[in-house]
Amino acid sequence: MPSELGEHPLHDLVMSQLDDDQAQEIVSIPLEGKSSVADFMVIASGRSTRQVASMAQKLAEKVKQAGHGPVRIEGLPTADWVLIDAGDIVVHLFRPEVRTFYNLERMWSFEGGTPQQGRA
């Protein structure tokens, strides 16, 4: 598992694409030592269900085009909370009210680690 953000091309792609799509409050949480499921959890918000759905679809397509394999998407019909499983990276896209309610950042960063803020 790469230990630094700059050494992970898929992570860089995800962060760049979310930034290009004007995602809000992008947070990346390193999961090394916390979970064997993925290297990073990325959490971001969209202003509306339409933006959340659009960001999810674009991100999945970019990941696939870059050769990082198939991507699973859950939650697209309602797009309040969309989960994108890109293998080493798990991305959660929320509408702001839903993100506040579930507060995943707090749940996953409670062990003394500070989530790393993206370019948002």
MARKOL-475150 format. One record per residue (C-alpha): residue in one letter; x, y negated, z negated. Coordinates in steps of 0.001 Angstrom, whole numbers, plus 500000, padded with zeros to 6 digits. Example, Ala and Ser with C-alpha at 12.3 -4.5 7.8 and 13.67 -1.06 7.14 Angstrom:
BEGIN
A512300504500492200
S513670501060492860
***
This chain:
BEGIN
M500000500000500000
P501459496611500890
S501901494538497777
E501919491054499293
L499195489368501292
G501483488475504202
E502344492133504774
H498816493257505563
P497712492514509165
L494098493615508595
H493801491338505547
D495268488440507521
L492779489091510352
V489810489179507948
M490847485984506174
S491500484169509461
Q488194485246511024
L486179484209507964
D487948480853507992
D487200480432511730
D483522481240511072
Q483375478582508340
A482717481008505504
Q482529479279502148
E484415480064498936
I486560482861500374
V488149484903497594
S490534487837498012
I490991490259495115
P493908492716495283
L492650496148494235
E495981497925493906
G495925499726490573
K492198499033490125
S490711501164492899
S491827503805495362
V488992502837497719
A490675499802499314
D493705497499499083
F491638494295498926
M488117493111498275
V487240489901500086
I484173487936499002
A482728484986500901
S479490483070501302
G477473481899504260
R474978479055504183
S472077481186505447
T471113484755506277
R471700483897509933
Q475286482772509256
V475973485798507012
A474757488180509726
S476728486389512439
M479939486412510390
A479531490130509656
Q478988491044513296
K481892488910514549
L484234490252511874
A483340493867512650
E483957493269516352
K487323491534515748
V488508494345513450
K487529496932516056
Q489157494970518921
A492386494676516916
G492562498472516718
H491866498884513002
G489294501586513603
P485542501799513116
V483826499465510690
R480732500261508636
I478216497503507957
E475445497702505351
G472747495110504658
L472407493461508059
P468609493476508384
T468095491129505424
A471644489632505369
D471378488429501759
W474398490617500954
V476311492331503746
L479037494857502993
I481695495489505622
D483869498538505045
A486984498138507185
G488957500892505466
D491738499122503557
I489595495990503195
V486068495789501795
V484281492529502603
H481191491236500814
L479323488393502526
F476582486696500526
R474067483930500589
P475190481616497718
E472282482434495349
V472816486178495750
R476569485836495211
T476001483916491990
F473572486560490747
Y475932489528491278
N479183487678490415
L481509490364491831
E484590488188491335
R484146488347487585
M483483492076487603
W486639492911489575
S489080490381488152
F488425490809484428
E491682492691483780
G493691489492483505
G494195489058487248
T493175485837488900
P491466486191492262
Q493444484619495082
Q491601481839496824
G491392481927500605
R491531478982502952
A488040477631502535
***
